[in-house]
């Protein structure tokens, strides 16, 4: 699943992923694990390379 197309990740208690096209998928992983994987994917492709996007106030 391409994380760029994920619109929401919710727990109902099952983790449900909704894509931008409206399709819904139930994941075995917890909501927190899905968020961690999405965040890691963004870091891997350098979407979160800008510290201001990551929410950091000061660049190192």
C-alpha positions in Angstrom: 0.0 0.0 0.0 1.4 3.4 -1.0 1.4 5.6 2.1 1.0 8.7 0.0 -2.6 7.7 -0.7 -3.5 7.2 2.9 -6.1 9.7 4.0 -6.9 8.4 7.6 -5.9 5.7 10.0 -8.4 4.9 12.7 -9.0 2.3 15.3 -12.6 1.0 15.7 -11.0 -1.2 17.6 -9.6 -2.7 14.3 -7.1 -0.5 12.6 -8.9 0.8 9.5 -7.0 2.6 6.8 -8.9 4.8 4.4 -7.3 5.8 1.1 -7.9 9.0 -0.9 -10.0 7.1 -3.3 -12.4 6.0 -0.5 -11.3 2.4 -0.3 -10.9 1.0 3.2 -8.6 -1.7 4.5 -8.3 -3.4 7.9 -4.7 -3.8 9.1 -3.4 -6.4 11.5 -1.0 -3.8 13.0 -2.1 -1.3 15.6 -2.9 2.3 14.7 0.4 3.4 16.3 2.4 0.9 14.3 0.8 2.0 11.1 1.6 5.6 11.9 5.2 4.7 12.7 5.6 2.9 9.4 4.1 5.8 7.5 6.4 8.2 9.2 9.4 6.0 8.4 8.4 5.8 4.8 8.2 9.6 4.6 11.6 9.9 6.1 13.0 7.3 3.7 11.8 9.2 0.7 12.8 12.5 2.3 9.4 14.1 2.5 10.1 14.9 6.1 13.6 16.2 5.3 12.6 19.7 6.1 12.7 20.3 9.9 9.8 22.7 9.7 7.6 20.0 8.2 8.7 17.6 11.0 7.6 20.2 13.5 11.1 21.1 14.7 11.6 24.8 15.5 15.4 25.0 14.9 17.5 23.4 12.2 20.7 21.7 13.4 
